[in-house]
């Protein structure tokens, strides 16, 4: 790998080294973290694949959320809404706090418009219980 004029001093890494970089870092962290006495050879590779899959799922759904709100850039708010719109991701990451994620919208059923019956809008009203006279 010789250097050309205008090329950077650091040679480019082969693609195989780039693909193993994530698994190598995970391997180092698994061994350093004292999670187990022994770490199998395929464990960091499998964990890297799982993390890559989860990241892809979250970013994919967040991209759809951003597109629905007519934005071209994914924000932490879009990540928050993406996680809570998917039942499996919500179960996995429901208790995680995302900085700048905002609050989740909660629509109370009482506030939502009622269903139409015979072409007319029917409003269900809650009747408060009669007050108890004070003696």
Secondary structure, DSSP 8 states (H G I E B T S, - for coil): ----TT--SS----HHHHHHHHHHHHHHHHHHTTS-S---TTHHHHHHHHHHHHHHHHHHHHHHHHHHTT-SS--HHHHHHHHHHSHHHHHHHTT---TT--------TTTS---EETTEE--------------
